[in-house]
């Protein structure tokens, strides 16, 4: 059983890293253009916060090395993306993003870690508090693609729902669901079960609308960006785009 947990955890690490690394294509374009143009920094800041808290959860959890390592890699990748965004973003967006980084990637996780370690002595209580925070963030991220699915149904176009991203998110969530069952970890299981179900719905919608005639090729509420950060676009992303006058 222990070896099966380890094997599934390793596979989960590989698929998760592939998902974390998927914005490389976006940032290759950003570096070449020397501009972030209409992209928002919110998804990268949110993903960095998510990986930070999951890394801390993996550190606290006995036998949580695989959770700690994969999210540690996620932190490194998201730090690179956030840094590149700050370098190439327009001045006003650069200031806003730097402010968010300070609040959500430095102050907030720092306070959470400090309060957890200094105020709570029991490891189980520490895991429960951090686990609840992680679940809340992860569920919010997995629920956000509902906006993309609504756009696909409205426009009858899958242009803004990349198949590869939907597929790998579906597979990744499924693997971590299996891992959570073997390790009896509900904090890992709940968000990934939701992600697995939503991923399945995305694939079904993709198969339905792949060959449908398109109503419109230019939906206004989704950007052409790929990567796990699409999970956290939702309404904040739309609002950010409106502010910039423009997934």
C-alpha positions in Angstrom: 0.0 0.0 0.0 2.8 2.4 0.9 4.5 1.8 -2.5 1.2 2.4 -4.3 0.7 5.7 -2.5 4.2 6.7 -3.5 3.8 5.7 -7.2 0.4 7.6 -7.4 2.0 10.6 -5.7 4.9 10.6 -8.1 2.5 10.5 -11.1 0.5 13.3 -9.5 3.7 15.3 -9.1 4.5 14.9 -12.8 1.0 15.9 -14.0 0.8 18.8 -11.6 4.2 20.1 -12.7 3.0 19.9 -16.3 -0.1 22.0 -15.4 2.0 24.5 -13.4 4.5 24.9 -16.3 1.8 25.4 -19.0 2.0 29.3 -18.8 5.5 29.1 -20.2 4.1 29.5 -23.7 2.3 32.7 -22.6 5.4 34.2 -20.9 7.6 33.3 -23.9 5.3 35.5 -25.9 5.4 38.2 -23.2 9.2 38.2 -23.2 9.4 38.4 -27.0 6.9 41.3 -27.1 8.4 42.9 -23.9 4.8 43.6 -22.8 2.1 41.8 -20.9 -0.5 43.8 -22.9 -4.0 42.8 -21.8 -3.0 40.0 -19.3 -3.8 40.4 -15.6 -1.4 39.5 -12.8 -4.3 38.3 -10.5 -4.2 34.7 -11.6 -0.4 34.3 -11.0 -0.6 36.0 -7.6 -3.5 33.7 -6.6 -1.8 30.6 -7.8 1.4 31.5 -6.0 -0.6 32.0 -2.7 -2.3 28.6 -3.3 1.0 26.8 -3.8 2.6 28.5 -0.8 -0.2 27.3 1.6 -0.2 23.8 0.1 3.6 23.6 0.5 3.2 24.5 4.2 0.4 22.0 4.6 2.6 19.3 3.1 5.4 20.3 5.4 3.1 19.9 8.5 1.5 16.7 7.4 3.3 13.4 8.3 4.2 11.7 5.1 3.4 14.9 3.1 6.7 15.1 1.3 5.1 14.6 -2.2 2.6 17.5 -1.5 5.5 19.6 -0.3 7.8 19.0 -3.3 5.2 19.4 -6.0 3.9 22.7 -4.6 7.4 23.8 -3.9 8.1 23.4 -7.6 4.9 25.3 -8.2 6.1 28.2 -6.0 9.4 28.4 -8.0 7.5 28.5 -11.4 4.9 31.0 -10.2 7.6 33.3 -8.7 9.2 33.3 -12.2 5.9 34.1 -13.8 5.1 36.9 -11.3 8.6 38.4 -11.7 8.3 38.4 -15.5 4.9 40.0 -15.2 6.3 42.7 -13.0 9.1 43.4 -15.4 7.0 43.7 -18.5 3.7 45.0 -17.2 2.6 48.6 -17.9 3.4 51.0 -15.0 0.0 51.2 -13.6 -0.6 47.4 -13.7 2.9 46.9 -12.3 2.1 49.0 -9.3 -1.2 47.2 -8.7 0.4 43.8 -9.1 3.3 44.6 -6.8 0.8 45.7 -4.2 -1.1 42.4 -4.5 2.1 40.4 -4.3 3.1 42.2 -1.1 -0.3 41.5 0.5 -1.2 38.1 -0.8 2.2 36.5 -1.3 4.2 38.0 1.6 2.1 39.4 4.4 -0.9 37.0 4.3 1.0 33.7 4.1 3.6 35.0 6.5 0.9 35.8 9.1 -0.8 32.4 8.5 2.4 30.5 9.0 3.5 32.6 12.1 0.1 32.4 13.8 -0.2 28.6 13.1 3.2 27.8 14.5 3.2 30.3 17.4 -0.4 30.1 18.6 -1.3 26.5 18.0 0.7 23.7 19.6 -1.3 20.6 18.4 -0.2 19.3 15.0 -3.7 18.1 14.1 -5.2 21.5 14.8 -2.5 23.1 12.7 -3.3 20.7 9.8 -7.0 21.4 10.1 -6.7 25.2 10.0 -4.2 25.2 7.0 -6.2 22.4 5.3 -9.4 24.5 5.5 -7.6 27.5 4.0 -6.1 25.4 1.2 -9.5 23.7 0.4 -11.2 27.1 0.2 -8.6 28.5 -2.2 -8.5 25.3 -4.3 -12.3 25.1 -4.5 -12.5 28.7 -5.6 -9.9 28.0 -8.3 -11.6 24.9 -9.6 -15.0 26.6 -9.7 -13.8 29.5 -11.8 -13.8 27.6 -15.1 -17.6 27.7 -15.0 -17.3 31.2 -16.6 -15.4 29.6 -19.5 -17.9 26.8 -19.9 -20.7 29.4 -20.0 -18.9 31.2 -22.8 -18.4 28.0 -24.8 -22.1 27.2 -24.6 -23.0 30.8 -25.5 -20.7 31.1 -28.5 -20.7 27.4 -29.4 -16.9 27.7 -29.8 -14.2 25.8 -27.9 -11.6 28.4 -29.0 -11.2 29.7 -25.4 -11.2 26.3 -23.7 -7.9 24.6 -24.7 -8.3 20.8 -24.8 -4.8 20.0 -23.5 -5.3 22.2 -20.4 -8.8 20.7 -19.6 -7.5 17.2 -20.1 -4.4 17.5 -17.9 -6.4 19.3 -15.2 -8.9 16.4 -15.3 -6.2 13.8 -15.1 -4.3 15.6 -12.4 -7.3 16.0 -10.2 -8.2 12.4 -10.7 -4.8 11.2 -9.7 -4.8 13.3 -6.5 -8.3 12.1 -5.7 -6.9 8.6 -5.8 -3.9 9.7 -3.6 -6.3 11.3 -1.1 -8.3 8.1 -0.8 -5.1 6.0 -0.2 -3.8 8.5 2.4 -7.3 9.3 3.9 -6.7 13.0 3.4 -10.0 14.8 3.0 -8.3 18.2 2.5 -6.6 16.9 -0.6 -9.6 14.9 -1.7 -12.4 17.5 -1.6 -11.0 20.2 -4.0 -9.6 17.5 -6.3 -12.9 15.7 -6.4 -14.6 19.0 -7.4 -11.8 19.6 -10.0 -12.2 16.1 -11.4 -16.0 16.5 -11.8 -15.6 20.0 -13.4 -12.8 18.7 -15.6 -15.1 15.9 -16.8 -17.8 18.4 -17.5 -15.4 20.6 -19.5 -14.3 17.6 -21.6 -17.9 16.7 -22.3 -18.7 20.3 -23.3 -15.6 20.3 -25.5 -16.7 17.1 -27.3 -20.2 18.6 -27.8 -19.2 21.9 -29.2 -15.9 21.0 -31.0 -17.7 20.7 -34.4 -20.6 23.0 -33.7 -21.0 26.1 -35.9 -19.7 29.1 -34.0 -22.0 31.9 -33.0 -19.1 34.3 -32.3 -15.3 34.0 -32.4 -14.8 37.0 -30.2 -16.3 36.5 -26.7 -15.4 39.5 -24.7 -15.2 37.9 -21.3 -12.4 35.4 -21.7 -8.7 35.8 -22.6 -6.6 33.7 -24.9 -4.3 32.7 -22.1 -3.3 29.1 -21.3 -2.2 27.5 -18.0 -3.4 26.7 -14.6 -4.0 30.4 -14.0 -7.2 30.0 -16.1 -8.6 28.4 -13.0 -8.5 31.6 -11.1 -9.7 34.1 -13.8 -13.4 34.2 -13.2 -15.0 37.5 -12.3 -11.9 39.2 -11.0 -10.3 38.7 -14.4 -13.2 40.3 -16.2 -13.2 43.3 -13.9 -9.4 43.7 -14.4 -9.8 43.7 -18.1 -12.6 46.2 -17.9 -10.4 48.5 -15.9 -7.6 48.2 -18.5 -10.2 49.1 -21.2 -10.0 46.2 -23.1 -8.5 34.0 -20.8 
